[in-house]
Amino acid sequence: MKEKLYIIKIGGNLIDDEALLNEFLEQFSEITEKKILVHGGGKLATTLADKLGVEQKMINGRRITDKETLDIVAMVYAGRINKNIVAKLQQKKCKAIGFSGADANLIKAKKREHAEIDFGFVGDIEKKSVNKKLISKLIKLKLVPVFSAITHDKKGNLFNTNADTIASVIAQALSAKYEVELLYCFDKEGVLEDVENPKSVIKNISEEEFSVLKEAGKLHKGILPKLENALGAVKNKVSKVFLIKETELKNHIQNHHAGTEICL
């Protein structure tokens, strides 16, 4: 029987709220099973870019990462945010260790290729991008890896990489060895039928239901990459995948009924 492993992804709304982040990390630190945390960036990179006068360009919600922007996101994501989370987890007696994908060649990426748009230093990854043997060794040492949204190409280049994708791909890579449960924690109760009604949680979403909801325009742009990555994880033998409210982590771990489950 495989050992249980939780891979948990958190985003900007949580990172930007110190009190909420502390509450979440308290719940995370109490998880007794093996675990990995993946985090996004929040508003800090944009705030710093504004202070430095570096214009930020977005296309369909995705950041164009030129060299100056890369310097900022690498400093903020792999530096300030990652080490702040690690320090808070150490305070809570959790043996956290912070990484970018470049550290020990843990996640190797390829520069995103697009026919019409140059996204700059944005990296795409897949299951084989992950150094699963080394991550497994870290977990076996009872360490808790904390991944930022920065990867590399083993040619000296860093890349800004979607944190939802990082969480999904790590989950896929480790699913052969562990019973992996992937949790996307964000600021909604789950996937909502009506975005204005927090009680309209859709309890289960299959690939077919995802297509229907997308076609009907019921999925806002922020939830789309989460669902696409969640479905990718389920298709690649990740045992369970949920989208849950960040304040419901403890409840979900204990009772397994919070949020939206993604299934085949």
N, C-alpha and C positions, 0 to 999 in steps of 0.2 A: 504493500500500500504506500502510495506517494505521500510525502510530507506536505502539509498545507503551506502555501506562500501567498501573502497578500501583496499586491502591487497597487499602490494608491497614488493617484495624481491629483494635485491641487493647483488652483489657478490664481489669477491676479486679484480678484475680489477678496479672497482670504488673505493673501500675502500683504495687501494694502491695509488691512485692519489688524493692528497689533493685538488687541484684546481677543478678537475672534481666532487669530492664528494661535495664540497661546492656549486657548480652550481646545482647539483642534489637536495641537501637538500633545496636549495632556492625554486626550483620548487615544491618539496614535501610539504614544509611548506605553499605554496599558495593554496593547495587543500582545498576547503571549506567543502567538505563532510567528514564524519567520515573516519578514516584511521588508519592502522597499518603498521609498517615497520618491516621487517625481514631481518637480514643481515648474511652473511657468514663471512669468516675469513681473506682472503687475504694471503699475503706472510709473515706477521709478525711472525706468530707462527713458521714457518719453519726457519726464520732468527734467532729467539731467541733460538730455539732448536739447531741450528748449533753453536751458541755462547756458549751454555751450554754443548755442546758435547753429546747431546742426539740424537742418530741415528733415522732417520725417515724412516719407511717402508711403501711402498704403494703397493697395489695389485689392478690391474685394475682401477687405479685412486682413490682408496679409501684408506684413511689413517688408518694404524693399530695403535690403541690408547692404548699403555701400560700405566702404572701408571705415569711414568715420563712425557710422552706426554700429558696425561690428565691434569696434573698440569699446563703444559704450555698453552694448548688450553683454559682451563678454565680462566686462568689469562688474556690471550690475547682477547678471544672472549667476555666473560662476563664482563671483566674488561676494559682494554685499549680501545678496539674498540667500545664497547657498550656505555661507558661513554663519549667517544669523540663525537660520533654521537649525543647523548642526549644533550651534552653541546652546540654543534653547532646548534641544533634545538631550544634550549632555546634562543640562540642569535637571532634567526629569529622569535621570539615571538610564537613559537610552543610549547605547553605544553607536551613535551615528557617525558616519564617515562620508564626507562630501566629495562629489565627482563632477567633472565634465566628461564628455565622451572621449576627450583626448587623453585623460589620465589612464595610464596602463593600457592604452588602445582599447578602451571598453566599448566605445560605439564609433564605428567608422562610417562616414557619410560620403555621398557623391553630390557635387554641385547640382542644384536643380536646373533641369533643362526645360525650356519652354519656347515654343515656336515664335511667340510674339513679345514676351516680356522677359527682361533680364532681372531676375530677383536679387542679383548680387550674391553675397556670401550667405546663401540659404542652402542648407543641406537636406537631402532626402535619404531615408534609411529603410532597410527591410530586415527581415528576421536574421539573415546571415550576417548583418552588420554588427551584431552583438557578440561580445566575447563572453559567452555563457559559462564557459569553464571557470574563468576567473571570478565572475560574479558569484557563481555557486561556491567557490572557495571562500570568498568573503563572508557569505551567509553562513557557511559551516563554522567559521571563526566567531559566530555570534555577533557579527557587525551588522549594522543597518545602513545599507547604501542610500544616499540621498543624491539624486541626479538633477542637475540643472539642464536647461534647454540649449546646451552648447555641445557640438560634436566636432569631428575633424576628419581630414581625408588622408592622413598619414604622409602628406606631402608638405606639411608645415602650415596648412591653412585651417583656421577655425570656421565653423558654420553655425549660424542661427538655425535651430531646428524645432519644429512644432513639438511641444511637450506632450500633447495628447498622443502623437505618433510614437514618441519615445516610450511612453508607458505601454502602449499596445505592442510594440515590437519587442520590448524586454519580456513582456508576458508571453508572447508567442515563442520566443527563444527558450524560455525556461519551462515551458509547459510539458516538455518530454520528461523532465526530471521531477517536477513538483506538481501538486494539485493547485493550480494558480487561480486565484480570484482577483480580477481586475476591477478596481473601483475608481470611477471618475467622480470626484467630489466638487460640487459647484454650488451656486447660490440659489438654486431652485429645488423644489421637493423631488424632482425627477423630470422626465420629459412630460410636458404639459400639453393636453389637447387644446386648451385655451390659455395662452400665455398670461392673460390677465387674471386667471383663476387658479390660485395655488393648490386648490383641491382637485383639479382636473388631471391628476397624475395618470399616465398610461402605464399600467403595471408591467406589461410585456410588449416588446417590439421585436418582430421578426424582420428579415430582409424585405419580404413582400410588403409588410405594413410600413416599413421605412419608406419604400418607394411611393406608396399611396400618400403618406403624410407629406413627403417632399413635393410630389406632383400637385397636391392641394395647397401648397404654400404655407403649411402649418408649422414648418420648422424654421426658426430664425437662424441667421448666419452663424451665430455663436455656438449653436448646438450641433450644426451639421458636421464639423470635423470630429467632434466627440463621437457621434453616432457612426460615422464612417469608420473611424478607428476601432470602435467597440465591435462593430460587425466583422471587421478584419480579424480581430482577436478571436471571436467565437468560431469563425471559419477555420482558424488555424489551431483548433483544439485547446484553447484556453477554457478551463472548466466552467467558470461563471464570470459574467460581466454585468455590472450594475452602474447606473448613474444615480447618485444620491446627493441629498443636501449635506453640506459640509458639517453642519451641527449634529447630524444623525449618524455619525460614524460608529460610535459606541453602541447605539441602539441596533444598527444594522449588523454589526459583528455578533451581538448577543442573540438577536431575534430573527435576522434575515428576512425582514419584510419591508424595509425602507426603499423608496425610490423605484426606478424602472429597471427591469431585467432585460438584457438583450439576448435573444435566442435565435436558433436557426429556423 
